[in-house]
Amino acid sequence: MEVLAPAFIEDLFRFALLHTGSREFALARVAEVVSEAEARAGQWRTQGHRFLWAVRLLSDRLEKGHRASEAPSEFPEIAELRSAIEAAKPNVRSALALECLGVVKPGEASQLFCVRPRDWRVATVWFWSRLASEGLNETQVQAQLKAFKLSPEEVLTMAQAVAQAPRRRRAGDRALGVAAVLLGVLVLLGWLAWERWRESPAVLMRDHMTRLLDLNRESGVAGLEAFEGKVGESADWLFLHGMEGVQMPPAFAQVQVAAARLVDFNGGKVAQFPTLSPPGLFMVADAETLGLGGERSDSGRVKFGEWSGVWAATGPHVVLWMVRSDDAVLDELLRAHNNSVGSSGR
């Protein structure tokens, strides 16, 4: 009987006694319920959840079996308590019996047995008022019930009954288990695919370009230096600003720029060259800064909002050009500059 702690099993026994008044019948029904809980142990995360499920099942078994009014009076010490429970409306009896044990949170008993809040308030006020007229309060009731315990022999007998009871497995359990495993595999594969897609050059560059545009807007004119000419003529300026050996791809060499500056980005430096016609931004960065070093070197195109962009890896560097226009305008500009940048990554 590992699925339920001994204290919970004894509480089930006390719950059954309140319903039946028969020790033998209570033990038999509790053994059935504990056996059922053992067979379905994987359905719950905690002992508390198993106990509540077992109480609800035990209540159903008791209602269908031995009625309290038919039971012999084996326990006169709880006769008043059992009489008060029996005098209550049928839909609240089990909730009241569970409440008497003092092992659930306030209101949990009524929720478990689907008693409406108004009915529950009326029932509890009536119930405890009746017991108070007999000189019993909640603490005394709980103390009376705690006195009822399983003997070592009864624990052994119940354990044997649970062990011998057939373990019923629902027909769909195996199918559900297989489906759960397959779903887990699919989720794992989907996550791996998502991670691989998210780290692809095209997705990385789209994210970088969006952030670089935001950085450019936030920076305003701070740090801009006069630089009128073509980016193919920027080697000396880049060298003086710590970016040595940049080889400008021919397709970009003729791009006209109006100014230049160096900004901090992603732990590295990025050179920014604003363009005027069409409005845009040309940039040069270390490939490692953009996560495109080594085998990840690439070239491609991206589109986000009203911006179109293209990038190309050139040795240890990456050049990026973003223009505020659609792809058709960017295509025309690229063809005008020898059309030498591939369109991979679309």
C-alpha positions as CSV (number, residue, x, y, z in Angstrom):
1,M,0.0,0.0,0.0
2,E,2.6,2.5,-1.1
3,V,0.4,4.7,-3.1
4,L,-1.2,6.2,0.0
5,A,0.5,7.1,3.3
6,P,-0.7,5.2,6.4
7,A,-2.2,8.4,7.8
8,F,-4.4,8.8,4.7
9,I,-5.5,5.2,4.8
10,E,-6.6,5.6,8.5
11,D,-8.5,8.7,7.5
12,L,-10.3,6.7,4.8
13,F,-11.1,4.1,7.5
14,R,-12.6,6.8,9.8
15,F,-14.6,8.3,6.9
16,A,-16.0,4.9,6.2
17,L,-16.9,4.3,9.9
18,L,-18.9,7.6,9.9
19,H,-20.9,6.3,7.0
20,T,-21.4,2.7,8.0
21,G,-20.7,2.2,11.7
22,S,-19.4,-1.2,10.8
23,R,-15.7,-1.9,11.3
24,E,-15.7,-5.0,9.1
25,F,-17.6,-3.3,6.2
26,A,-15.4,-0.2,6.5
27,L,-12.2,-2.2,6.2
28,A,-13.5,-4.1,3.2
29,R,-14.5,-1.0,1.3
30,V,-11.3,0.8,2.1
31,A,-9.2,-2.2,0.9
32,E,-11.1,-2.0,-2.4
33,V,-10.5,1.7,-2.8
34,V,-6.8,1.5,-1.9
35,S,-6.3,-1.3,-4.3
36,E,-7.9,0.8,-7.1
37,A,-5.7,3.7,-6.2
38,E,-2.6,1.4,-6.4
39,A,-3.6,0.4,-9.9
40,R,-3.9,4.0,-11.0
41,A,-1.0,5.4,-9.1
42,G,0.4,7.2,-12.1
43,Q,-2.6,9.5,-12.4
44,W,-1.7,11.8,-9.6
45,R,1.3,14.0,-8.7
46,T,0.8,14.1,-4.9
47,Q,-0.4,12.0,-2.0
48,G,-3.1,14.6,-1.3
49,H,-4.6,14.3,-4.8
50,R,-4.7,10.5,-4.4
51,F,-6.4,10.8,-1.0
52,L,-9.1,13.1,-2.4
53,W,-9.7,10.8,-5.3
54,A,-9.9,7.9,-2.9
55,V,-12.4,9.7,-0.6
56,R,-14.7,10.4,-3.6
57,L,-14.5,6.8,-4.8
58,L,-15.1,5.5,-1.3
59,S,-18.2,7.6,-0.9
60,D,-19.6,6.2,-4.1
61,R,-18.9,2.6,-3.0
62,L,-20.5,3.2,0.4
63,E,-23.6,4.8,-1.1
64,K,-24.1,1.8,-3.3
65,G,-23.4,-0.7,-0.6
66,H,-24.0,-0.8,3.1
67,R,-26.2,2.1,4.4
68,A,-25.4,3.7,7.8
69,S,-29.0,3.3,9.0
70,E,-28.7,-0.5,8.4
71,A,-25.4,-0.8,10.3
72,P,-25.2,-2.2,13.9
73,S,-24.3,0.2,16.6
74,E,-20.7,-0.8,17.1
75,F,-19.4,2.6,18.3
76,P,-21.7,4.4,20.8
77,E,-19.0,7.0,21.3
78,I,-19.6,8.5,17.9
79,A,-23.3,7.7,17.8
80,E,-24.3,11.4,18.0
81,L,-21.9,12.3,15.3
82,R,-23.2,9.6,13.0
83,S,-26.7,10.6,13.8
84,A,-26.1,14.2,12.9
85,I,-24.5,13.2,9.6
86,E,-27.4,10.9,8.8
87,A,-29.9,13.6,9.6
88,A,-28.3,15.9,7.0
89,K,-29.4,16.1,3.4
90,P,-28.0,13.2,1.3
91,N,-26.0,15.5,-1.0
92,V,-23.9,16.9,1.9
93,R,-23.4,13.8,4.1
94,S,-20.1,12.8,2.6
95,A,-18.8,16.4,2.6
96,L,-19.7,16.7,6.3
97,A,-18.0,13.4,7.1
98,L,-14.8,14.6,5.4
99,E,-15.0,17.9,7.2
100,C,-15.1,16.1,10.5
101,L,-11.8,14.5,9.9
102,G,-10.0,17.9,9.8
103,V,-7.6,16.9,7.1
104,V,-8.8,19.1,4.2
105,K,-8.7,22.9,3.6
106,P,-11.8,25.0,4.4
107,G,-14.3,24.6,1.6
108,E,-12.4,21.7,-0.1
109,A,-14.9,19.1,1.1
110,S,-17.8,20.9,-0.5
111,Q,-15.9,21.4,-3.7
112,L,-14.9,17.7,-3.8
113,F,-18.6,16.6,-3.5
114,C,-20.0,19.4,-5.7
115,V,-22.1,21.0,-3.0
116,R,-23.2,24.5,-3.8
117,P,-21.8,27.2,-1.6
118,R,-25.1,28.3,-0.2
119,D,-26.2,24.8,0.6
120,W,-22.9,24.1,2.2
121,R,-23.1,27.2,4.5
122,V,-26.6,26.2,5.6
123,A,-25.6,22.6,6.2
124,T,-22.4,23.4,8.2
125,V,-24.2,25.9,10.4
126,W,-27.0,23.4,11.1
127,F,-24.6,20.5,11.6
128,W,-22.2,22.2,14.1
129,S,-25.1,23.8,15.9
130,R,-26.7,20.4,16.5
131,L,-23.4,19.0,17.7
132,A,-22.9,22.0,20.0
133,S,-26.3,21.2,21.6
134,E,-24.8,17.8,22.5
135,G,-21.7,19.4,24.0
136,L,-19.4,18.7,21.0
137,N,-17.2,21.2,19.1
138,E,-15.0,20.7,16.1
139,T,-11.8,20.0,18.2
140,Q,-13.6,17.3,20.2
141,V,-15.0,15.7,17.1
142,Q,-11.6,15.4,15.6
143,A,-10.2,14.0,18.8
144,Q,-12.9,11.3,18.9
145,L,-12.2,10.2,15.4
146,K,-8.4,10.2,15.9
147,A,-9.0,7.5,18.5
148,F,-10.1,5.1,15.8
149,K,-7.0,3.4,14.3
150,L,-6.2,0.3,12.4
151,S,-4.6,-2.5,14.4
152,P,-1.4,-4.1,13.1
153,E,-3.4,-7.2,12.2
154,E,-5.9,-5.1,10.2
155,V,-3.1,-3.3,8.4
156,L,-1.6,-6.7,7.4
157,T,-5.0,-8.0,6.3
158,M,-5.7,-5.0,4.2
159,A,-2.2,-5.1,2.6
160,Q,-2.8,-8.8,1.7
161,A,-6.2,-7.9,0.2
162,V,-4.7,-5.1,-1.8
163,A,-1.9,-7.3,-3.1
164,Q,-4.3,-10.1,-4.1
165,A,-6.8,-7.8,-5.8
166,P,-6.6,-7.9,-9.6
167,R,-5.0,-4.8,-11.2
168,R,-7.4,-3.4,-13.7
169,R,-5.8,-1.6,-16.6
170,R,-8.0,0.6,-18.7
171,A,-8.0,-0.5,-22.3
172,G,-6.8,2.9,-23.5
173,D,-3.9,3.2,-21.0
174,R,-1.3,1.6,-23.3
175,A,-2.5,3.6,-26.3
176,L,-2.3,6.8,-24.2
177,G,1.2,5.9,-23.1
178,V,2.4,5.4,-26.6
179,A,0.7,8.6,-27.7
180,A,2.4,10.5,-24.9
181,V,5.8,9.2,-25.9
182,L,5.2,10.0,-29.6
183,L,4.0,13.5,-28.6
184,G,7.1,14.0,-26.5
185,V,9.3,13.0,-29.4
186,L,7.4,15.3,-31.8
187,V,7.7,18.2,-29.3
188,L,11.5,17.6,-29.0
189,L,12.0,17.4,-32.7
190,G,9.9,20.6,-33.2
191,W,11.9,22.4,-30.5
192,L,15.2,21.3,-32.2
193,A,13.9,22.5,-35.5
194,W,12.8,25.8,-34.0
195,E,16.2,26.3,-32.4
196,R,18.0,25.5,-35.7
197,W,15.7,27.8,-37.6
198,R,16.1,30.6,-35.1
199,E,19.9,30.4,-35.3
200,S,20.0,30.3,-39.1
201,P,21.9,33.1,-40.8
202,A,18.7,34.6,-42.3
203,V,16.9,34.8,-39.0
204,L,20.0,36.1,-37.1
205,M,20.6,38.8,-39.7
206,R,16.9,39.9,-39.6
207,D,17.2,40.3,-35.9
208,H,20.6,42.1,-36.1
209,M,19.3,44.5,-38.8
210,T,16.2,45.3,-36.8
211,R,18.3,46.1,-33.7
212,L,20.9,48.1,-35.7
213,L,18.1,50.2,-37.2
214,D,16.8,50.9,-33.7
215,L,20.3,51.7,-32.5
216,N,20.7,54.1,-35.4
217,R,17.4,55.9,-34.6
218,E,18.2,56.1,-30.9
219,S,21.7,57.5,-31.6
220,G,20.5,60.3,-33.7
221,V,23.4,62.4,-35.1
222,A,25.8,61.5,-32.2
223,G,29.2,60.5,-33.4
224,L,28.6,61.1,-37.1
225,E,31.6,62.3,-39.1
226,A,31.5,63.9,-42.5
227,F,32.2,61.3,-45.2
228,E,30.8,61.9,-48.7
229,G,31.7,59.3,-51.3
230,K,31.4,55.7,-52.0
231,V,31.8,52.8,-49.5
232,G,34.5,51.4,-51.8
233,E,36.6,54.3,-50.7
234,S,36.1,53.7,-46.9
235,A,39.1,51.4,-46.3
236,D,41.2,54.2,-44.8
237,W,38.4,55.4,-42.6
238,L,37.7,51.9,-41.4
239,F,41.4,51.2,-40.8
240,L,41.7,54.4,-38.7
241,H,38.8,53.2,-36.6
242,G,40.2,49.8,-35.9
243,M,38.6,47.7,-38.7
244,E,41.6,46.6,-40.8
245,G,41.5,44.7,-44.0
246,V,37.9,45.1,-45.0
247,Q,37.4,43.9,-48.6
248,M,34.4,45.5,-50.0
249,P,32.4,43.3,-52.4
250,P,32.1,44.8,-55.9
251,A,28.3,44.9,-55.7
252,F,28.5,47.4,-52.8
253,A,31.5,49.4,-53.7
254,Q,29.6,52.1,-55.6
255,V,27.0,52.7,-52.9
256,Q,27.0,56.5,-52.1
257,V,27.1,57.4,-48.4
258,A,26.8,60.8,-46.6
259,A,28.5,60.2,-43.2
260,A,30.1,57.6,-41.0
261,R,30.4,56.6,-37.4
262,L,31.3,53.6,-35.2
263,V,28.8,52.2,-32.7
264,D,29.0,49.5,-30.0
265,F,26.8,46.5,-30.8
266,N,26.6,42.9,-29.5
267,G,30.0,43.1,-27.8
268,G,31.8,44.4,-30.9
269,K,32.0,47.4,-33.2
270,V,29.8,48.2,-36.2
271,A,30.6,51.0,-38.7
272,Q,27.5,52.8,-39.9
273,F,27.3,54.8,-43.2
274,P,23.9,56.6,-43.8
275,T,22.7,56.6,-47.4
276,L,20.5,59.3,-48.9
277,S,19.1,58.0,-52.2
278,P,17.3,55.9,-51.3
279,P,17.3,56.5,-47.6
280,G,19.1,53.7,-45.9
281,L,22.0,52.5,-43.8
282,F,25.2,50.7,-45.0
283,M,27.2,48.9,-42.3
284,V,30.4,46.9,-41.8
285,A,30.9,44.5,-38.8
286,D,33.1,41.7,-37.7
287,A,31.5,38.4,-38.6
288,E,31.9,37.1,-35.1
289,T,30.0,40.1,-33.7
290,L,27.0,38.9,-35.8
291,G,27.4,35.2,-35.2
292,L,28.4,34.5,-38.8
293,G,32.0,33.4,-38.3
294,G,33.6,30.3,-39.7
295,E,31.2,27.9,-41.5
296,R,28.3,30.2,-40.8
297,S,29.6,32.8,-43.3
298,D,26.8,33.5,-45.8
299,S,25.0,36.1,-47.9
300,G,21.3,36.7,-48.3
301,R,18.3,39.0,-48.2
302,V,15.7,39.9,-45.5
303,K,12.5,42.0,-45.5
304,F,10.9,43.6,-42.4
305,G,8.3,46.2,-42.5
306,E,9.1,49.0,-45.0
307,W,12.8,48.0,-45.0
308,S,14.6,45.7,-47.4
309,G,18.1,44.4,-46.6
310,V,21.0,42.5,-48.1
311,W,24.2,41.2,-46.5
312,A,27.3,39.5,-47.6
313,A,30.2,37.9,-45.7
314,T,33.6,39.0,-46.9
315,G,36.5,37.3,-45.1
316,P,36.3,38.1,-41.3
317,H,33.8,40.9,-42.0
318,V,30.1,41.2,-43.0
319,V,28.7,44.1,-45.0
320,L,25.0,45.0,-44.6
321,W,22.8,47.4,-46.6
322,M,19.3,48.3,-45.6
323,V,17.1,50.7,-47.7
324,R,13.6,52.0,-46.9
325,S,12.0,50.5,-50.0
326,D,10.6,47.3,-51.4
327,D,12.6,44.4,-52.8
328,A,12.1,45.6,-56.4
329,V,14.0,48.9,-55.7
330,L,16.8,47.0,-53.9
331,D,17.1,44.5,-56.8
332,E,17.5,47.4,-59.3
333,L,20.2,48.9,-57.1
334,L,22.0,45.6,-56.9
335,R,21.9,45.1,-60.6
336,A,23.3,48.5,-61.1
337,H,26.3,47.5,-58.9
338,N,27.2,44.4,-61.0
339,N,24.5,42.2,-59.6
340,S,27.2,40.1,-57.8
341,V,25.5,39.5,-54.5
342,G,23.6,36.2,-54.3
343,S,20.0,36.0,-53.3
344,S,20.4,33.0,-50.9
345,G,18.5,33.1,-47.7
346,R,15.3,34.5,-49.2
